[in-house]
Amino acid sequence: MNKPETLARNKIIRVFFHLAFLDLIISLIIFGYGVVTNTVTYNHVEYIFLRIVIPTVINLVASFVAMYVNRSLRFDNAQKCSVCSFAFAVIAGCVSFWNGYYVCLWCLPVLAVLFCSVFHDMHLLFSITVFSIIMVGLSAFYEMMQYPDKYNYYLESMVVVMIVLVCASIVSRTIIIYNKEMQDIIYDANEKKDDYRMRLETDQLTYLHTRPYAQEKADLFLLSAAPEHPVSLAVVDLDFFKSINDTYGHKNGDVVLWKFGDTVNKNMIDNLVVGRYGGEEFIFVFDGGDYHDHINHMNMLREKFGAIRYKFTERNVTFSCGIVTTTFPVTFSEAFKYADAGVYASKDNGRNQVTAYLMPTPDQQA
């Protein structure tokens, strides 16, 4: 369901009820004035029935039908828009017909035609325009029958009002086209915005997150660490990656990086953010959960990545990892020092392994 159109319908339906009661009050005032000045030329009961009761009943029925349809789940958005527009046209047409001796009221259906522009539906606009023209025609012919001596006046007035209706329809059509073009522009802008954001947040080689995004998330998660919500930061460095670039070329080095990103993405878990920190270095942030699971996940990735075969070399590529877990708030730079130290420890101990630490408390660091 289109939320803006739903809100528009809710508001306009409230206006329908206000218009119905306003029309009733004005009709009563006109009737009272006519009685006082003796301008009501026929039976008062007939006048009340024709000029007050029937229009009020029609207005209220149209308003209640529009309200029922708008609240019902049985009708789709297009049907609700159509019913709402026709209810408006019925109210406007009813006022113009039953009070047709006031020629200026024949222009009320113009409001219904203009209102159609809210719903951006050309077919609905055409239907309401035709319906409004018919109502104006009925108003004119009814008054011609009542006052034959004013035939030419009502005929000319009818033609003028119908021209105004057509002009209003053209204006509504222009508004619909303009709104549609603006929606397309906004949609394209949002798509481009999402694309630019993805490019800013995603490394285009590994399809992992970029350093700024991952570091921002890491800082956010690490500062929310608690005993019941441990957060782990892992740093990964691919082993002997420089020699791969030097020996087999940067193109094949990119293949290794892509394979690493592909391995990580295929084994992605909830509450894990991974980013390319720079070159062949990556950071992993585990937000909550058992820190033993965090360590096991890194070892699982290490084994799967280390088992990959490459066309350009017989050797496998491995990585060294350091991971630190904290149960109290720390900054990214503080945690990174320990995780990075774990990477160096893994390399010093033969590479292709994970070295894990628990973040020392401030008292222990002192």
C-alpha positions as CSV (number, residue, x, y, z in Angstrom):
1,M,0.0,0.0,0.0
2,N,1.2,3.5,-0.9
3,K,1.6,5.2,2.4
4,P,1.5,8.9,1.1
5,E,-1.7,8.2,-0.8
6,T,-3.2,6.5,2.2
7,L,-2.6,9.5,4.3
8,A,-3.9,11.7,1.6
9,R,-7.1,9.7,1.4
10,N,-7.6,9.7,5.2
11,K,-7.3,13.5,5.2
12,I,-9.6,14.1,2.3
13,I,-12.3,11.8,3.6
14,R,-12.4,13.9,6.7
15,V,-12.9,16.9,4.4
16,F,-15.8,15.0,2.8
17,F,-17.7,14.9,6.1
18,H,-16.9,18.6,6.7
19,L,-18.2,19.5,3.3
20,A,-21.3,17.5,3.8
21,F,-22.1,19.3,7.0
22,L,-21.1,22.6,5.6
23,D,-23.4,22.1,2.7
24,L,-26.2,21.2,5.1
25,I,-25.7,24.4,7.2
26,I,-25.4,26.7,4.1
27,S,-28.6,25.1,2.6
28,L,-30.5,25.7,5.8
29,I,-29.3,29.3,5.9
30,I,-30.4,29.8,2.3
31,F,-33.7,28.2,3.0
32,G,-34.2,30.4,6.1
33,Y,-33.3,33.5,4.1
34,G,-35.7,32.5,1.4
35,V,-38.5,32.0,3.8
36,V,-37.9,35.4,5.4
37,T,-37.7,37.2,2.1
38,N,-40.5,35.1,0.4
39,T,-38.2,34.0,-2.4
40,V,-39.0,30.3,-2.0
41,T,-41.6,30.0,-4.7
42,Y,-42.8,26.4,-4.1
43,N,-43.8,24.2,-1.2
44,H,-41.5,24.3,1.7
45,V,-41.6,20.6,2.4
46,E,-40.7,19.9,-1.2
47,Y,-37.9,22.4,-1.1
48,I,-36.4,20.9,2.1
49,F,-36.6,17.4,0.6
50,L,-35.2,18.3,-2.8
51,R,-32.6,20.9,-1.8
52,I,-31.5,19.8,1.7
53,V,-32.4,16.2,2.6
54,I,-31.5,14.4,-0.7
55,P,-28.1,16.3,-1.2
56,T,-27.1,15.7,2.5
57,V,-28.0,12.0,2.3
58,I,-26.0,11.5,-0.9
59,N,-23.0,13.4,0.5
60,L,-23.0,11.4,3.7
61,V,-23.4,8.1,1.8
62,A,-20.5,8.9,-0.5
63,S,-18.3,9.9,2.5
64,F,-19.1,6.7,4.4
65,V,-18.5,4.5,1.4
66,A,-15.2,6.2,0.8
67,M,-14.3,5.7,4.5
68,Y,-15.3,2.0,4.5
69,V,-13.4,1.2,1.3
70,N,-10.3,3.1,2.5
71,R,-10.2,1.1,5.8
72,S,-11.0,-2.3,4.2
73,L,-8.4,-4.8,3.3
74,R,-10.5,-6.3,0.5
75,F,-9.6,-3.4,-1.9
76,D,-6.3,-2.6,-3.4
77,N,-4.7,0.8,-3.5
78,A,-6.0,1.7,-7.0
79,Q,-9.5,0.8,-6.1
80,K,-9.4,2.9,-2.9
81,C,-8.0,5.9,-4.9
82,S,-10.9,5.5,-7.4
83,V,-13.6,5.3,-4.8
84,C,-12.2,8.3,-3.0
85,S,-12.0,10.4,-6.2
86,F,-15.5,9.4,-7.2
87,A,-16.8,10.2,-3.7
88,F,-15.4,13.7,-4.1
89,A,-16.9,14.0,-7.6
90,V,-20.3,12.9,-6.3
91,I,-20.3,15.4,-3.5
92,A,-19.2,18.2,-5.7
93,G,-21.7,17.2,-8.4
94,C,-24.5,16.8,-5.9
95,V,-24.0,20.3,-4.6
96,S,-23.8,21.8,-8.1
97,F,-27.0,19.8,-9.2
98,W,-29.3,20.4,-6.3
99,N,-28.3,24.0,-6.0
100,G,-28.0,24.6,-9.7
101,Y,-29.7,27.9,-9.7
102,Y,-26.4,29.2,-8.4
103,V,-24.4,28.8,-11.6
104,C,-21.1,29.4,-9.8
105,L,-21.6,26.1,-7.9
106,W,-21.3,24.3,-11.2
107,C,-17.6,24.8,-10.9
108,L,-17.3,22.6,-7.8
109,P,-16.5,19.4,-9.8
110,V,-13.4,21.2,-11.0
111,L,-12.0,20.6,-7.5
112,A,-12.6,16.8,-7.9
113,V,-10.8,16.9,-11.2
114,L,-7.8,18.7,-9.7
115,F,-7.9,16.3,-6.7
116,C,-7.2,13.4,-9.1
117,S,-3.7,14.6,-9.6
118,V,-2.9,13.4,-6.0
119,F,-3.2,9.8,-7.2
120,H,-1.1,10.0,-10.4
121,D,-3.6,7.9,-12.4
122,M,-4.5,9.0,-15.9
123,H,-7.4,6.6,-16.4
124,L,-8.9,7.8,-13.1
125,L,-8.5,11.4,-14.2
126,F,-10.3,10.8,-17.5
127,S,-13.2,9.0,-15.7
128,I,-13.6,11.8,-13.2
129,T,-13.5,14.4,-15.9
130,V,-16.2,12.7,-17.9
131,F,-18.3,12.1,-14.8
132,S,-18.0,15.8,-13.8
133,I,-18.9,17.0,-17.3
134,I,-22.1,14.8,-17.1
135,M,-23.0,16.3,-13.7
136,V,-22.6,19.8,-15.0
137,G,-24.7,19.0,-18.0
138,L,-27.4,17.5,-15.8
139,S,-27.3,20.6,-13.6
140,A,-27.7,22.9,-16.6
141,F,-30.5,20.9,-18.2
142,Y,-32.4,20.7,-14.9
143,E,-32.3,24.4,-14.6
144,M,-33.3,24.9,-18.2
145,M,-36.4,22.8,-17.5
146,Q,-37.2,24.9,-14.4
147,Y,-36.5,28.2,-16.0
148,P,-37.1,28.0,-19.8
149,D,-36.8,31.8,-20.1
150,K,-33.2,31.6,-19.1
151,Y,-32.3,28.7,-21.5
152,N,-29.5,30.6,-23.3
153,Y,-28.0,31.8,-20.1
154,Y,-27.8,28.3,-18.6
155,L,-26.6,26.9,-21.9
156,E,-23.8,29.4,-22.2
157,S,-22.8,28.9,-18.5
158,M,-22.7,25.1,-19.1
159,V,-20.3,25.5,-22.0
160,V,-18.0,27.9,-20.1
161,V,-17.9,25.5,-17.0
162,M,-17.2,22.5,-19.3
163,I,-14.3,24.4,-20.8
164,V,-13.0,25.1,-17.3
165,L,-13.4,21.4,-16.5
166,V,-11.3,20.5,-19.5
167,C,-8.7,23.0,-18.5
168,A,-8.6,21.6,-15.0
169,S,-8.2,18.2,-16.5
170,I,-5.2,19.4,-18.5
171,V,-3.7,21.0,-15.5
172,S,-4.2,17.7,-13.5
173,R,-2.6,15.7,-16.3
174,T,0.4,18.1,-16.3
175,I,0.7,17.7,-12.5
176,I,0.6,13.9,-12.8
177,I,3.3,13.9,-15.5
178,Y,5.4,16.3,-13.5
179,N,5.1,14.2,-10.3
180,K,5.9,11.0,-12.3
181,E,9.0,12.6,-13.7
182,M,10.0,13.9,-10.2
183,Q,9.5,10.4,-8.8
184,D,11.7,8.9,-11.5
185,I,14.4,11.5,-10.7
186,I,14.2,10.8,-7.0
187,Y,14.2,7.0,-7.6
188,D,17.3,7.3,-9.9
189,A,19.0,9.6,-7.3
190,N,18.3,7.1,-4.5
191,E,19.7,4.3,-6.7
192,K,22.8,6.2,-7.4
193,K,23.1,7.1,-3.7
194,D,22.8,3.4,-2.7
195,D,25.4,2.6,-5.4
196,Y,27.8,5.3,-4.2
197,R,27.3,4.2,-0.6
198,M,28.0,0.6,-1.6
199,R,31.2,1.6,-3.4
200,L,32.3,3.6,-0.3
201,E,31.5,0.7,2.1
202,T,32.6,-2.2,-0.1
203,D,36.0,-3.1,-1.4
204,Q,35.6,-3.8,-5.1
205,L,38.2,-6.6,-5.2
206,T,37.3,-8.7,-2.2
207,Y,33.7,-7.6,-1.7
208,L,34.4,-7.2,1.9
209,H,33.9,-3.8,3.7
210,T,36.3,-1.0,3.3
211,R,38.7,0.1,6.1
212,P,36.7,3.2,7.2
213,Y,33.4,1.3,7.4
214,A,34.9,-1.7,9.2
215,Q,36.9,0.4,11.6
216,E,33.9,2.5,12.5
217,K,31.8,-0.6,13.2
218,A,34.7,-2.1,15.2
219,D,34.9,1.0,17.4
220,L,31.2,1.0,17.9
221,F,31.1,-2.7,18.9
222,L,34.2,-2.6,21.1
223,L,32.9,0.3,23.1
224,S,29.7,-1.7,23.8
225,A,31.6,-4.7,25.1
226,A,30.4,-6.2,28.5
227,P,30.9,-9.4,30.5
228,E,27.7,-10.8,29.0
229,H,28.5,-9.4,25.6
230,P,32.1,-10.1,24.6
231,V,33.5,-8.5,21.5
232,S,36.4,-9.9,19.5
233,L,38.7,-8.2,17.1
234,A,40.8,-10.3,14.7
235,V,43.5,-9.2,12.4
236,V,44.6,-11.3,9.5
237,D,47.7,-11.0,7.3
238,L,48.2,-13.2,4.3
239,D,51.5,-15.1,4.5
240,F,54.3,-14.3,2.0
241,F,51.9,-12.2,-0.1
242,K,54.6,-9.8,-1.3
243,S,56.5,-12.7,-2.8
244,I,53.3,-13.8,-4.7
245,N,53.0,-10.3,-6.2
246,D,56.8,-10.2,-7.0
247,T,56.9,-13.7,-8.5
248,Y,53.5,-14.2,-10.2
249,G,52.4,-10.6,-10.7
250,H,49.8,-8.3,-9.2
251,K,47.1,-9.8,-11.3
252,N,47.5,-13.2,-9.7
253,G,47.9,-11.5,-6.3
254,D,44.5,-10.0,-6.9
255,V,43.2,-13.5,-7.5
256,V,44.4,-14.6,-4.1
257,L,42.8,-11.5,-2.5
258,W,39.5,-12.3,-4.3
259,K,39.7,-15.9,-3.2
260,F,40.2,-14.8,0.4
261,G,37.2,-12.5,0.2
262,D,35.1,-15.2,-1.5
263,T,36.0,-17.7,1.3
264,V,35.0,-15.2,4.0
265,N,31.7,-14.2,2.3
266,K,30.7,-17.8,1.8
267,N,31.2,-18.5,5.5
268,M,29.8,-15.2,6.8
269,I,27.9,-15.4,10.1
270,D,25.6,-13.1,12.0
271,N,27.1,-10.2,14.1
272,L,30.4,-10.4,12.1
273,V,31.8,-7.4,10.2
274,V,34.9,-8.0,8.0
275,G,36.9,-5.3,6.3
276,R,40.0,-5.0,4.1
277,Y,42.3,-2.9,6.4
278,G,45.0,-2.4,3.7
279,G,46.8,-4.5,1.1
280,E,46.7,-8.1,2.3
281,E,45.6,-7.2,5.9
282,F,42.0,-7.7,7.1
283,I,40.1,-7.1,10.3
284,F,37.2,-9.1,11.7
285,V,34.9,-7.9,14.4
286,F,32.6,-10.3,16.3
287,D,29.9,-8.5,18.1
288,G,28.7,-10.8,21.0
289,G,28.7,-14.6,21.4
290,D,31.2,-17.0,22.8
291,Y,34.8,-16.0,22.1
292,H,35.7,-19.6,21.7
293,D,33.4,-19.7,18.7
294,H,35.2,-16.6,17.4
295,I,38.5,-18.4,17.5
296,N,37.1,-21.5,16.0
297,H,35.6,-19.5,13.1
298,M,39.0,-18.0,12.3
299,N,40.6,-21.4,12.4
300,M,37.9,-22.7,10.1
301,L,38.5,-19.9,7.6
302,R,42.3,-20.5,7.9
303,E,41.9,-24.1,7.0
304,K,39.5,-23.5,4.1
305,F,41.5,-20.7,2.6
306,G,44.7,-22.7,3.0
307,A,43.2,-25.6,1.0
308,I,42.5,-23.5,-2.1
309,R,44.5,-24.5,-5.2
310,Y,45.7,-21.9,-7.8
311,K,46.4,-22.3,-11.5
312,F,49.5,-20.1,-11.4
313,T,51.3,-21.9,-8.6
314,E,51.6,-25.3,-6.8
315,R,51.9,-23.6,-3.4
316,N,48.9,-22.9,-1.2
317,V,48.5,-19.5,0.4
318,T,47.9,-19.3,4.1
319,F,47.3,-16.5,6.7
320,S,48.4,-15.6,10.1
321,C,45.9,-14.3,12.6
322,G,45.8,-12.5,15.9
323,I,42.5,-12.2,17.8
324,V,41.7,-10.4,21.0
325,T,38.5,-10.6,23.0
326,T,37.3,-7.9,25.5
327,T,34.5,-8.0,28.0
328,F,34.7,-4.3,28.8
329,P,34.6,-1.1,26.6
330,V,37.9,-0.4,24.7
331,T,38.7,1.7,21.7
332,F,39.6,0.2,18.3
333,S,43.2,1.4,18.6
334,E,43.6,-0.3,22.0
335,A,42.3,-3.6,20.8
336,F,44.1,-3.5,17.5
337,K,47.5,-3.3,19.3
338,Y,46.9,-6.7,20.9
339,A,45.3,-8.3,17.8
340,D,48.2,-7.1,15.7
341,A,50.7,-8.4,18.2
342,G,48.9,-11.8,17.8
343,V,49.6,-11.7,14.1
344,Y,53.3,-11.2,14.7
345,A,53.3,-14.0,17.3
346,S,51.6,-16.3,14.7
347,K,54.2,-15.4,12.1
348,D,57.1,-15.9,14.6
349,N,55.7,-19.3,15.5
350,G,55.6,-20.6,12.0
351,R,52.7,-18.7,10.3
352,N,49.4,-20.3,9.3
353,Q,47.9,-20.2,12.8
354,V,45.7,-18.1,15.1
355,T,47.0,-16.6,18.3
356,A,44.3,-15.5,20.7
357,Y,44.4,-13.1,23.7
358,L,42.0,-11.9,26.3
359,M,42.1,-8.1,26.6
360,P,43.8,-7.2,29.9
361,T,41.8,-5.0,32.2
362,P,43.1,-1.4,32.9
363,D,44.5,-2.7,36.3
364,Q,46.4,-5.5,34.6
365,Q,47.8,-3.1,32.0
366,A,49.0,-0.8,34.7
